[in-house]
Amino acid sequence: MAKRAQMPKASSVGQKARTVARRPSGAPVVLWVVIGAVVLVVIGVILLQMQSLNRPVATSGRLTEGTSWGPADAPVKIVEYADFGCTYCRLFALNQGKLLREEYEKTGKVRFDYKSFIIEGPNTREAANAAYCAADQGRFWDYYEVLFNRSGTGPVESVFSRTALKNYAAQIGLDTAQFGRCVDSGQHIPDVQAQHTEGARLGVQATPTFFINGQIVQGAAPYEEFKAMIEATLKSVGS
């Protein structure tokens, strides 16, 4: 007589079912932990960026004419083509550029002119326009200082948004109503574009690029090299 197939005990089936059900249960917990950690990191980055955007920058408050320092008849004339979103431009502005101004501005021997050469796109074009709006109030160099301090602290779309640009103006005490109108209308965009075209015609291909009495110098060279070129130029012109 054939034996009937023995059915598994109910408790055994239940145990297997419970075992199968337990295996994936840990996955959703781990996933939510990972998602939570990522969210915390993103929030932390955003908070740090907001703090850096609102951090005050020490400025001189001195009034200057246009986007230059030094007398127009100085024997050495330096023209810089730069972009506010350029890393090496920032390096020069906050280091070699400061040292040059400290050493040579009062001597009357050097004239330094800043001009725009946009390589990073529409947002840095907006920043250049805003800097020239600050120049209308005699505060280009203070605003220049703020822009280069902010550059690289977050996405360019937020660091150089119109809202942020207006906030920087308020931080250094500009007439915010006048500044806002200038920024919103893009008043100096034609000047920015004209300077870029001029730079390209002169052979500028990257930023920063300098012309020292017409001699082209590319990149943020060490301060000692800039000083040596200035002194050699002064000697050649008999100053």
C-alpha positions as CSV (number, residue, x, y, z in Angstrom):
1,M,0.0,0.0,0.0
2,A,1.6,3.4,-1.1
3,K,2.4,5.8,1.6
4,R,0.9,9.2,1.5
5,A,3.3,12.1,1.2
6,Q,3.9,13.5,4.7
7,M,2.8,17.1,5.0
8,P,5.2,19.4,6.8
9,K,4.1,20.5,10.2
10,A,2.4,23.8,10.5
11,S,4.9,25.1,12.9
12,S,7.7,24.3,10.5
13,V,6.0,26.1,7.6
14,G,5.4,29.1,9.9
15,Q,9.0,29.1,11.0
16,K,10.2,29.2,7.4
17,A,7.8,32.0,6.5
18,R,8.9,34.0,9.5
19,T,12.6,33.4,8.5
20,V,12.0,34.6,5.0
21,A,10.1,37.6,6.2
22,R,12.9,38.7,8.5
23,R,15.7,38.7,5.9
24,P,14.7,42.0,4.1
25,S,13.5,43.8,7.2
26,G,16.9,45.4,7.9
27,A,17.3,46.9,4.5
28,P,14.7,49.7,4.8
29,V,16.2,50.8,8.1
30,V,19.7,51.1,6.7
31,L,18.3,53.0,3.7
32,W,16.5,55.5,5.9
33,V,19.7,55.9,8.0
34,V,21.7,56.7,4.9
35,I,19.1,59.1,3.5
36,G,19.0,60.8,6.9
37,A,22.7,61.2,7.0
38,V,22.8,62.6,3.5
39,V,20.0,65.1,4.4
40,L,22.0,66.3,7.4
41,V,25.2,66.7,5.3
42,V,23.2,68.8,2.7
43,I,21.7,70.9,5.4
44,G,25.1,71.5,7.0
45,V,26.6,72.5,3.6
46,I,23.7,74.9,3.0
47,L,24.1,76.5,6.5
48,L,27.9,76.9,6.0
49,Q,27.3,78.6,2.6
50,M,24.7,80.9,4.2
51,Q,27.1,81.8,6.9
52,S,29.9,82.5,4.4
53,L,27.6,84.6,2.3
54,N,26.7,86.8,5.3
55,R,30.1,86.9,6.9
56,P,31.3,90.5,7.0
57,V,34.4,91.4,5.0
58,A,36.7,94.2,6.2
59,T,36.7,97.0,3.7
60,S,38.5,100.4,3.5
61,G,35.6,102.6,2.8
62,R,37.9,104.8,0.7
63,L,36.3,106.4,-2.4
64,T,38.1,105.8,-5.7
65,E,37.4,106.7,-9.3
66,G,36.3,104.0,-11.6
67,T,38.0,100.6,-11.5
68,S,41.5,101.9,-11.1
69,W,44.0,102.8,-8.4
70,G,47.1,105.0,-8.8
71,P,47.5,108.2,-10.9
72,A,46.6,108.2,-14.6
73,D,50.1,109.6,-15.4
74,A,52.0,106.9,-13.6
75,P,55.1,105.6,-15.5
76,V,54.0,101.9,-15.0
77,K,50.5,101.0,-16.2
78,I,49.1,97.6,-15.3
79,V,45.9,96.3,-16.9
80,E,44.3,93.2,-15.5
81,Y,41.7,91.1,-17.4
82,A,39.9,88.9,-14.9
83,D,36.7,87.1,-14.0
84,F,35.2,87.2,-10.5
85,G,34.5,83.5,-10.7
86,C,38.1,82.6,-11.6
87,T,40.1,80.8,-8.9
88,Y,43.5,82.2,-9.9
89,C,42.0,85.7,-10.2
90,R,40.8,85.3,-6.6
91,L,44.3,84.1,-5.6
92,F,45.8,87.2,-7.1
93,A,43.2,89.6,-5.8
94,L,43.5,88.5,-2.1
95,N,47.3,88.1,-2.1
96,Q,49.6,89.6,-4.8
97,G,47.1,92.4,-5.7
98,K,46.9,93.6,-2.1
99,L,50.6,93.6,-1.8
100,L,51.0,95.6,-5.0
101,R,48.6,98.2,-3.9
102,E,50.1,98.5,-0.4
103,E,53.6,99.0,-1.9
104,Y,53.0,101.1,-4.9
105,E,49.7,103.1,-4.7
106,K,51.2,105.9,-2.6
107,T,54.4,106.1,-4.7
108,G,52.4,107.4,-7.7
109,K,54.6,105.1,-9.9
110,V,51.9,102.5,-10.7
111,R,48.5,102.8,-12.3
112,F,46.4,99.5,-12.0
113,D,43.2,99.0,-14.0
114,Y,40.8,96.2,-13.7
115,K,38.8,95.0,-16.7
116,S,36.4,92.1,-17.2
117,F,37.0,89.0,-19.3
118,I,34.1,86.6,-18.7
119,I,35.0,82.9,-18.8
120,E,32.6,81.5,-16.2
121,G,29.3,82.5,-17.7
122,P,26.2,84.7,-17.0
123,N,26.5,84.7,-13.3
124,T,30.1,86.2,-13.2
125,R,28.9,88.7,-15.9
126,E,26.2,89.8,-13.4
127,A,29.0,90.1,-10.7
128,A,31.1,92.3,-13.0
129,N,28.1,94.5,-13.7
130,A,27.4,94.8,-9.9
131,A,31.1,95.7,-9.3
132,Y,30.8,98.5,-11.8
133,C,27.5,99.6,-10.2
134,A,29.6,99.9,-6.9
135,A,32.2,101.9,-8.9
136,D,29.4,104.4,-9.7
137,Q,29.4,105.1,-5.9
138,G,33.3,105.2,-5.7
139,R,33.4,101.8,-4.0
140,F,34.7,99.4,-6.7
141,W,37.6,98.1,-4.7
142,D,35.6,97.4,-1.6
143,Y,33.0,95.5,-3.6
144,Y,35.8,93.8,-5.5
145,E,37.2,92.6,-2.2
146,V,33.8,91.2,-1.1
147,L,33.2,89.4,-4.4
148,F,36.5,87.7,-4.4
149,N,36.0,86.7,-0.7
150,R,32.6,85.2,-1.6
151,S,33.8,83.5,-4.8
152,G,34.1,79.8,-4.4
153,T,32.1,79.6,-1.2
154,G,29.1,78.0,-2.9
155,P,27.4,77.5,-6.2
156,V,28.0,80.4,-8.5
157,E,24.3,80.7,-9.1
158,S,23.7,81.6,-5.4
159,V,27.0,83.4,-4.6
160,F,26.5,85.8,-7.6
161,S,22.7,85.8,-7.7
162,R,21.2,89.3,-7.9
163,T,19.8,88.9,-4.3
164,A,23.3,88.1,-3.0
165,L,24.9,90.9,-5.0
166,K,22.5,93.4,-3.5
167,N,23.1,92.0,0.0
168,Y,26.9,92.6,-0.4
169,A,26.2,96.2,-1.4
170,A,24.2,96.6,1.8
171,Q,27.0,95.1,3.9
172,I,29.5,97.7,2.7
173,G,27.0,100.6,3.1
174,L,26.2,101.5,-0.5
175,D,23.1,103.3,-1.5
176,T,21.0,100.2,-2.0
177,A,18.2,101.8,-4.0
178,Q,20.6,103.2,-6.6
179,F,22.6,100.0,-6.6
180,G,19.5,97.8,-7.0
181,R,18.4,99.8,-10.1
182,C,21.8,99.5,-11.6
183,V,22.0,95.7,-11.1
184,D,18.4,95.0,-12.2
185,S,18.8,97.0,-15.4
186,G,22.1,95.5,-16.3
187,Q,23.4,99.0,-16.7
188,H,27.1,98.1,-17.2
189,I,26.6,94.8,-19.1
190,P,27.6,96.6,-22.4
191,D,30.8,97.8,-20.7
192,V,31.6,94.3,-19.5
193,Q,31.0,92.8,-23.0
194,A,33.1,95.6,-24.6
195,Q,36.0,94.9,-22.3
196,H,35.8,91.1,-23.0
197,T,35.9,91.9,-26.8
198,E,38.8,94.2,-26.3
199,G,40.7,91.6,-24.3
200,A,40.2,88.9,-26.9
201,R,41.4,91.3,-29.6
202,L,44.6,91.9,-27.5
203,G,45.2,88.1,-27.2
204,V,43.7,87.3,-23.8
205,Q,42.7,83.7,-23.7
206,A,42.6,83.0,-20.0
207,T,42.3,84.8,-16.7
208,P,44.0,86.5,-15.1
209,T,46.0,88.1,-17.8
210,F,48.0,91.3,-17.2
211,F,49.5,93.9,-19.5
212,I,52.5,95.8,-17.9
213,N,53.2,98.7,-20.1
214,G,51.8,96.6,-23.0
215,Q,53.8,93.5,-22.1
216,I,51.5,90.5,-21.6
217,V,51.8,88.4,-18.4
218,Q,49.6,85.4,-18.0
219,G,48.5,83.9,-14.7
220,A,48.8,84.8,-11.0
221,A,52.6,85.0,-10.8
222,P,54.3,85.2,-7.4
223,Y,54.5,88.7,-5.9
224,E,58.3,88.8,-6.3
225,E,57.9,88.3,-10.1
226,F,55.4,91.1,-10.4
227,K,57.6,93.4,-8.3
228,A,60.7,92.5,-10.4
229,M,58.8,93.3,-13.6
230,I,57.5,96.7,-12.2
231,E,61.0,97.7,-11.1
232,A,62.5,96.7,-14.4
233,T,59.9,98.8,-16.2
234,L,60.5,101.7,-13.9
235,K,64.2,101.5,-14.6
236,S,63.6,101.3,-18.4
237,V,61.5,104.5,-18.4
238,G,64.0,106.3,-16.1
239,S,61.7,106.5,-13.0
